[in-house]
Amino acid sequence: MSVAVGALPLFLLSLCGGPAHARDTSKGREVYSLCGACHPTDSSNGAGPGLAGIVGRKAGTAAGFRYSRAMKSSGIIWDDKTLDAYIGEPQRVIPGNVMPFSGIADPGARADLVEYLKTLK
């Protein structure tokens, strides 16, 4: 009986899964190649707004960029969680936004990308 009781915590621990995805800015920079054609890494604008300083910024407020009404009225503040959700499914998170991108399904790639975006100041 003591062996079974001692094994229970190990069994329960095994149900928790592996370690969380370690975020990697160099991989995030690679993933950014999907974004870079439209989004500069500085505060200038291209077809999309520049992403420097995006973390902590209210959606639809980068200076000099003409945003959709949906983006401007979303009320979103960009953080790890909101960026991850938006990068995964842009039209679900902000219906009516005009970014022509269907999203990144891989949660690890999104986490790496968000980590990279946090370095853009």
Backbone torsions as a table, in degrees:
resi	resn	phi	psi	omega
1	MET	NA	-38.3	-178.3
2	SER	-66.6	-30.9	177.2
3	VAL	-66.3	-43.0	179.8
4	ALA	-64.6	-41.3	179.1
5	VAL	-65.4	-40.3	178.8
6	GLY	-68.3	-28.4	-179.3
7	ALA	-78.9	-23.5	-176.8
8	LEU	-58.0	-48.9	178.8
9	PRO	-60.6	-36.7	178.4
10	LEU	-66.3	-41.0	177.6
11	PHE	-62.1	-46.7	-179.6
12	LEU	-62.5	-39.1	177.9
13	LEU	-63.4	-36.2	-179.7
14	SER	-66.0	-23.4	179.4
15	LEU	-75.2	-14.0	-176.3
16	CYS	-75.4	-14.1	179.5
17	GLY	86.6	-176.9	-177.3
18	GLY	-81.4	-176.9	179.8
19	PRO	-66.8	154.4	177.7
20	ALA	-62.5	153.5	179.2
21	HIS	-60.4	122.9	176.5
22	ALA	-77.5	124.6	-177.3
23	ARG	-74.5	141.6	-173.2
24	ASP	-134.6	110.2	-177.4
25	THR	-65.6	-31.6	179.2
26	SER	-68.3	-37.8	174.5
27	LYS	-68.6	-36.6	177.6
28	GLY	-61.8	-36.7	177.0
29	ARG	-63.1	-38.5	177.2
30	GLU	-65.4	-44.2	178.7
31	VAL	-62.4	-34.8	-179.7
32	TYR	-58.2	-20.8	178.5
33	SER	-58.1	-23.5	175.1
34	LEU	-71.4	-22.7	-174.8
35	CYS	-102.4	-29.9	-168.3
36	GLY	-63.0	-22.2	178.2
37	ALA	-64.8	-28.3	-178.4
38	CYS	-110.7	-31.8	-172.9
39	HIS	-110.9	110.7	174.0
40	PRO	-65.6	157.0	178.6
41	THR	-88.0	-0.5	177.3
42	ASP	-111.5	-160.0	-177.4
43	SER	-89.9	0.4	175.9
44	SER	-74.6	166.2	179.8
45	ASN	-114.9	148.2	173.1
46	GLY	-122.0	-137.9	173.7
47	ALA	-63.5	-27.4	173.8
48	GLY	-121.3	168.8	-180.0
49	PRO	-70.3	152.4	172.8
50	GLY	-64.2	145.6	-173.9
51	LEU	-104.8	6.7	174.9
52	ALA	-62.3	129.8	178.2
53	GLY	73.5	19.6	-177.2
54	ILE	-65.6	-35.4	-178.7
55	VAL	-68.0	123.1	-177.9
56	GLY	94.7	-8.0	-178.6
57	ARG	-89.2	146.6	174.8
58	LYS	-74.3	135.7	179.6
59	ALA	-58.7	138.7	175.9
60	GLY	80.5	22.4	-175.6
61	THR	-124.7	5.0	178.5
62	ALA	-63.3	132.8	-176.3
63	ALA	-58.8	135.6	172.0
64	GLY	80.9	0.7	179.6
65	PHE	-105.6	139.2	-179.8
66	ARG	-92.2	103.7	-177.1
67	TYR	-90.1	158.0	172.6
68	SER	-69.1	156.2	176.0
69	ARG	-58.6	-38.8	-179.4
70	ALA	-60.3	-44.5	-179.1
71	MET	-66.9	-46.5	-177.8
72	LYS	-63.3	-32.6	-176.6
73	SER	-97.7	6.9	-175.9
74	SER	-68.2	-29.6	-178.1
75	GLY	75.2	6.1	-177.1
76	ILE	-76.7	138.3	168.1
77	ILE	-107.4	126.1	-176.1
78	TRP	-73.9	119.6	173.3
79	ASP	-141.2	-175.0	-177.7
80	ASP	-53.2	-47.0	-174.8
81	LYS	-69.2	-46.9	-177.4
82	THR	-71.0	-37.2	176.3
83	LEU	-64.2	-44.7	179.3
84	ASP	-58.3	-47.8	-179.0
85	ALA	-62.8	-46.1	-177.5
86	TYR	-66.3	-43.3	179.4
87	ILE	-64.7	-31.4	178.7
88	GLY	-73.2	-43.3	-176.7
89	GLU	-148.2	77.3	-174.4
90	PRO	-55.1	-43.2	-176.8
91	GLN	-73.2	-27.0	176.6
92	ARG	-73.5	-40.4	-176.5
93	VAL	-74.3	-43.2	177.8
94	ILE	-130.7	83.0	179.1
95	PRO	-58.4	133.9	179.1
96	GLY	91.9	-2.0	174.8
97	ASN	-68.9	157.1	-172.7
98	VAL	-104.8	9.3	178.3
99	MET	-68.1	121.5	-177.8
100	PRO	-83.3	68.4	-176.4
101	PHE	-146.7	129.8	-175.8
102	SER	-85.5	-14.5	176.7
103	GLY	114.6	171.1	178.3
104	ILE	-115.1	116.5	-175.8
105	ALA	-74.6	-33.6	-174.1
106	ASP	-71.9	113.8	-178.6
107	PRO	-63.4	-31.0	177.5
108	GLY	-66.9	-42.6	177.8
109	ALA	-64.5	-39.6	178.0
110	ARG	-64.4	-42.9	179.8
111	ALA	-61.8	-41.8	177.8
112	ASP	-64.1	-42.1	179.4
113	LEU	-63.3	-44.4	178.6
114	VAL	-61.7	-40.9	178.3
115	GLU	-61.1	-40.7	177.0
116	TYR	-65.4	-44.2	179.7
117	LEU	-57.8	-32.3	179.6
118	LYS	-66.3	-19.0	179.5
119	THR	-85.1	-13.2	-176.6
120	LEU	-81.5	107.9	-176.5
121	LYS	-112.2	NA	NA
